[in-house]
């Protein structure tokens, strides 16, 4: 047998290929609905209605009691970065969208507002508030 080499293997492969025909694309069936579980159909996501509240302060906006407190708050922001001395300012951050009324404008970054709510708190903010709501 050592003298025959690879001829017996090649001969056997040739004979076997003649017995079993190769698979062709015409004989392959990919549709097997009973084998795979059906995926449940999900409803499309519900669209959230845009907030129609305008004018408003968004979360993170700062409201200060007086205009001087707003100046001190701005100075404190600079002092935090540069390592300077900070002064106390009577300011707080808004935690949710809050409706407001604009009382007075003293430039684009200085607006006196009245917060919507039971107490009707009045304060100053540095938020730029355009006259018209932004496009949706």
ChimeraX commands (.cxc) that place a marker at each C-alpha (Angstrom):
marker #1 position 0.00,0.00,0.00 radius 0.5
marker #1 position 2.78,2.47,0.61 radius 0.5
marker #1 position 3.53,2.44,-3.10 radius 0.5
marker #1 position 0.02,3.47,-4.11 radius 0.5
marker #1 position 0.18,6.93,-2.48 radius 0.5
marker #1 position -3.00,8.94,-2.30 radius 0.5
marker #1 position -4.76,7.25,-5.21 radius 0.5
marker #1 position -7.06,5.01,-3.10 radius 0.5
marker #1 position -8.36,8.03,-1.15 radius 0.5
marker #1 position -8.97,10.04,-4.31 radius 0.5
marker #1 position -10.73,7.05,-5.92 radius 0.5
marker #1 position -13.01,6.57,-2.89 radius 0.5
marker #1 position -13.96,10.27,-2.82 radius 0.5
marker #1 position -14.78,10.20,-6.51 radius 0.5
marker #1 position -17.02,7.15,-6.11 radius 0.5
marker #1 position -18.85,8.63,-3.08 radius 0.5
marker #1 position -19.51,11.88,-4.84 radius 0.5
marker #1 position -21.28,9.99,-7.60 radius 0.5
marker #1 position -23.55,8.20,-5.10 radius 0.5
marker #1 position -24.85,11.24,-3.14 radius 0.5
marker #1 position -25.80,14.22,-5.30 radius 0.5
marker #1 position -24.64,17.59,-3.99 radius 0.5
marker #1 position -27.25,19.83,-2.33 radius 0.5
marker #1 position -28.52,22.52,-4.63 radius 0.5
marker #1 position -30.32,25.75,-3.90 radius 0.5
marker #1 position -33.57,24.37,-5.33 radius 0.5
marker #1 position -33.82,21.75,-2.57 radius 0.5
marker #1 position -33.13,24.00,0.45 radius 0.5
marker #1 position -36.24,25.06,2.39 radius 0.5
marker #1 position -35.77,27.89,4.87 radius 0.5
marker #1 position -39.38,28.12,6.04 radius 0.5
marker #1 position -39.80,26.24,9.32 radius 0.5
marker #1 position -42.42,28.12,11.36 radius 0.5
marker #1 position -43.05,25.27,13.79 radius 0.5
marker #1 position -39.40,25.04,14.81 radius 0.5
marker #1 position -38.91,28.65,15.92 radius 0.5
marker #1 position -41.09,30.36,18.54 radius 0.5
marker #1 position -43.11,33.29,17.25 radius 0.5
marker #1 position -41.92,36.69,18.42 radius 0.5
marker #1 position -44.64,38.73,20.12 radius 0.5
marker #1 position -45.56,41.84,18.19 radius 0.5
marker #1 position -44.77,44.99,20.09 radius 0.5
marker #1 position -46.76,48.17,19.89 radius 0.5
marker #1 position -44.95,51.22,18.52 radius 0.5
marker #1 position -43.55,53.52,21.22 radius 0.5
marker #1 position -45.89,56.19,22.42 radius 0.5
marker #1 position -44.92,59.67,21.33 radius 0.5
marker #1 position -44.34,62.13,24.14 radius 0.5
marker #1 position -46.19,65.37,23.75 radius 0.5
marker #1 position -43.82,68.33,23.64 radius 0.5
marker #1 position -43.94,70.67,26.57 radius 0.5
marker #1 position -46.18,73.57,25.68 radius 0.5
marker #1 position -45.02,75.53,28.71 radius 0.5
marker #1 position -43.48,78.81,27.58 radius 0.5
marker #1 position -41.67,80.81,28.81 radius 0.5
marker #1 position -40.02,78.38,31.19 radius 0.5
marker #1 position -36.83,77.63,33.06 radius 0.5
marker #1 position -35.37,74.19,32.42 radius 0.5
marker #1 position -33.65,72.02,35.03 radius 0.5
marker #1 position -30.27,73.44,36.02 radius 0.5
marker #1 position -31.26,77.08,35.58 radius 0.5
marker #1 position -30.32,79.31,38.52 radius 0.5
marker #1 position -32.70,81.78,40.17 radius 0.5
marker #1 position -31.36,84.36,42.63 radius 0.5
marker #1 position -33.35,86.58,45.04 radius 0.5
marker #1 position -31.81,89.88,43.94 radius 0.5
marker #1 position -29.80,91.22,41.05 radius 0.5
marker #1 position -26.79,91.57,43.39 radius 0.5
marker #1 position -27.11,87.87,44.30 radius 0.5
marker #1 position -26.99,87.07,40.57 radius 0.5
marker #1 position -23.76,89.11,40.29 radius 0.5
marker #1 position -22.27,87.28,43.30 radius 0.5
marker #1 position -23.29,83.92,41.76 radius 0.5
marker #1 position -21.48,84.83,38.52 radius 0.5
marker #1 position -18.40,85.92,40.54 radius 0.5
marker #1 position -18.52,82.60,42.44 radius 0.5
marker #1 position -18.47,80.66,39.16 radius 0.5
marker #1 position -15.29,82.51,38.16 radius 0.5
marker #1 position -13.80,82.06,41.65 radius 0.5
marker #1 position -14.37,78.28,41.51 radius 0.5
marker #1 position -12.34,78.03,38.33 radius 0.5
marker #1 position -9.57,80.43,39.29 radius 0.5
marker #1 position -9.38,79.50,42.98 radius 0.5
marker #1 position -10.55,82.86,44.29 radius 0.5
marker #1 position -12.70,83.74,47.30 radius 0.5
marker #1 position -16.40,82.93,47.07 radius 0.5
marker #1 position -19.18,85.06,48.51 radius 0.5
marker #1 position -22.57,83.85,49.69 radius 0.5
marker #1 position -25.40,84.35,47.24 radius 0.5
marker #1 position -29.08,83.59,47.82 radius 0.5
marker #1 position -29.58,81.44,44.70 radius 0.5
marker #1 position -31.01,78.02,43.94 radius 0.5
marker #1 position -31.11,75.73,40.93 radius 0.5
marker #1 position -34.37,74.70,39.24 radius 0.5
marker #1 position -34.95,70.94,39.39 radius 0.5
marker #1 position -37.79,70.55,36.86 radius 0.5
marker #1 position -39.24,72.61,33.98 radius 0.5
marker #1 position -40.92,75.58,35.61 radius 0.5
marker #1 position -43.25,78.09,33.99 radius 0.5
marker #1 position -42.38,81.74,34.50 radius 0.5
marker #1 position -43.55,85.26,33.74 radius 0.5
marker #1 position -40.93,87.73,32.58 radius 0.5
marker #1 position -41.08,90.82,34.80 radius 0.5
marker #1 position -38.11,92.81,33.50 radius 0.5
marker #1 position -35.22,92.37,31.09 radius 0.5
marker #1 position -31.87,93.98,31.86 radius 0.5
marker #1 position -29.96,92.58,28.88 radius 0.5
marker #1 position -29.77,89.12,27.32 radius 0.5
marker #1 position -28.25,87.47,30.41 radius 0.5
marker #1 position -30.15,89.21,33.19 radius 0.5
marker #1 position -33.90,88.71,33.51 radius 0.5
marker #1 position -36.26,89.18,36.43 radius 0.5
marker #1 position -38.86,86.41,36.47 radius 0.5
marker #1 position -41.87,85.33,38.53 radius 0.5
marker #1 position -42.05,81.56,39.01 radius 0.5
marker #1 position -45.39,79.88,38.40 radius 0.5
marker #1 position -46.80,78.25,41.49 radius 0.5
marker #1 position -48.61,78.96,44.71 radius 0.5
marker #1 position -46.02,81.35,46.19 radius 0.5
marker #1 position -45.21,83.26,42.96 radius 0.5
marker #1 position -41.55,83.73,43.92 radius 0.5
marker #1 position -39.77,86.53,42.07 radius 0.5
marker #1 position -36.07,86.37,41.28 radius 0.5
marker #1 position -33.32,87.01,38.77 radius 0.5
marker #1 position -31.82,84.53,36.31 radius 0.5
marker #1 position -28.98,84.59,33.79 radius 0.5
marker #1 position -30.80,82.30,31.34 radius 0.5
marker #1 position -31.35,83.72,27.87 radius 0.5
marker #1 position -35.12,83.73,27.31 radius 0.5
marker #1 position -36.18,84.54,23.75 radius 0.5
marker #1 position -39.54,86.18,23.08 radius 0.5
marker #1 position -40.83,83.20,21.05 radius 0.5
marker #1 position -40.58,79.53,21.97 radius 0.5
marker #1 position -37.94,77.54,20.08 radius 0.5
marker #1 position -39.19,75.60,17.03 radius 0.5
marker #1 position -40.18,72.02,17.66 radius 0.5
marker link #1:1,2 radius 0.2
marker link #1:2,3 radius 0.2
marker link #1:3,4 radius 0.2
marker link #1:4,5 radius 0.2
marker link #1:5,6 radius 0.2
marker link #1:6,7 radius 0.2
marker link #1:7,8 radius 0.2
marker link #1:8,9 radius 0.2
marker link #1:9,10 radius 0.2
marker link #1:10,11 radius 0.2
marker link #1:11,12 radius 0.2
marker link #1:12,13 radius 0.2
marker link #1:13,14 radius 0.2
marker link #1:14,15 radius 0.2
marker link #1:15,16 radius 0.2
marker link #1:16,17 radius 0.2
marker link #1:17,18 radius 0.2
marker link #1:18,19 radius 0.2
marker link #1:19,20 radius 0.2
marker link #1:20,21 radius 0.2
marker link #1:21,22 radius 0.2
marker link #1:22,23 radius 0.2
marker link #1:23,24 radius 0.2
marker link #1:24,25 radius 0.2
marker link #1:25,26 radius 0.2
marker link #1:26,27 radius 0.2
marker link #1:27,28 radius 0.2
marker link #1:28,29 radius 0.2
marker link #1:29,30 radius 0.2
marker link #1:30,31 radius 0.2
marker link #1:31,32 radius 0.2
marker link #1:32,33 radius 0.2
marker link #1:33,34 radius 0.2
marker link #1:34,35 radius 0.2
marker link #1:35,36 radius 0.2
marker link #1:36,37 radius 0.2
marker link #1:37,38 radius 0.2
marker link #1:38,39 radius 0.2
marker link #1:39,40 radius 0.2
marker link #1:40,41 radius 0.2
marker link #1:41,42 radius 0.2
marker link #1:42,43 radius 0.2
marker link #1:43,44 radius 0.2
marker link #1:44,45 radius 0.2
marker link #1:45,46 radius 0.2
marker link #1:46,47 radius 0.2
marker link #1:47,48 radius 0.2
marker link #1:48,49 radius 0.2
marker link #1:49,50 radius 0.2
marker link #1:50,51 radius 0.2
marker link #1:51,52 radius 0.2
marker link #1:52,53 radius 0.2
marker link #1:53,54 radius 0.2
marker link #1:54,55 radius 0.2
marker link #1:55,56 radius 0.2
marker link #1:56,57 radius 0.2
marker link #1:57,58 radius 0.2
marker link #1:58,59 radius 0.2
marker link #1:59,60 radius 0.2
marker link #1:60,61 radius 0.2
marker link #1:61,62 radius 0.2
marker link #1:62,63 radius 0.2
marker link #1:63,64 radius 0.2
marker link #1:64,65 radius 0.2
marker link #1:65,66 radius 0.2
marker link #1:66,67 radius 0.2
marker link #1:67,68 radius 0.2
marker link #1:68,69 radius 0.2
marker link #1:69,70 radius 0.2
marker link #1:70,71 radius 0.2
marker link #1:71,72 radius 0.2
marker link #1:72,73 radius 0.2
marker link #1:73,74 radius 0.2
marker link #1:74,75 radius 0.2
marker link #1:75,76 radius 0.2
marker link #1:76,77 radius 0.2
marker link #1:77,78 radius 0.2
marker link #1:78,79 radius 0.2
marker link #1:79,80 radius 0.2
marker link #1:80,81 radius 0.2
marker link #1:81,82 radius 0.2
marker link #1:82,83 radius 0.2
marker link #1:83,84 radius 0.2
marker link #1:84,85 radius 0.2
marker link #1:85,86 radius 0.2
marker link #1:86,87 radius 0.2
marker link #1:87,88 radius 0.2
marker link #1:88,89 radius 0.2
marker link #1:89,90 radius 0.2
marker link #1:90,91 radius 0.2
marker link #1:91,92 radius 0.2
marker link #1:92,93 radius 0.2
marker link #1:93,94 radius 0.2
marker link #1:94,95 radius 0.2
marker link #1:95,96 radius 0.2
marker link #1:96,97 radius 0.2
marker link #1:97,98 radius 0.2
marker link #1:98,99 radius 0.2
marker link #1:99,100 radius 0.2
marker link #1:100,101 radius 0.2
marker link #1:101,102 radius 0.2
marker link #1:102,103 radius 0.2
marker link #1:103,104 radius 0.2
marker link #1:104,105 radius 0.2
marker link #1:105,106 radius 0.2
marker link #1:106,107 radius 0.2
marker link #1:107,108 radius 0.2
marker link #1:108,109 radius 0.2
marker link #1:109,110 radius 0.2
marker link #1:110,111 radius 0.2
marker link #1:111,112 radius 0.2
marker link #1:112,113 radius 0.2
marker link #1:113,114 radius 0.2
marker link #1:114,115 radius 0.2
marker link #1:115,116 radius 0.2
marker link #1:116,117 radius 0.2
marker link #1:117,118 radius 0.2
marker link #1:118,119 radius 0.2
marker link #1:119,120 radius 0.2
marker link #1:120,121 radius 0.2
marker link #1:121,122 radius 0.2
marker link #1:122,123 radius 0.2
marker link #1:123,124 radius 0.2
marker link #1:124,125 radius 0.2
marker link #1:125,126 radius 0.2
marker link #1:126,127 radius 0.2
marker link #1:127,128 radius 0.2
marker link #1:128,129 radius 0.2
marker link #1:129,130 radius 0.2
marker link #1:130,131 radius 0.2
marker link #1:131,132 radius 0.2
marker link #1:132,133 radius 0.2
marker link #1:133,134 radius 0.2
marker link #1:134,135 radius 0.2
marker link #1:135,136 radius 0.2
view
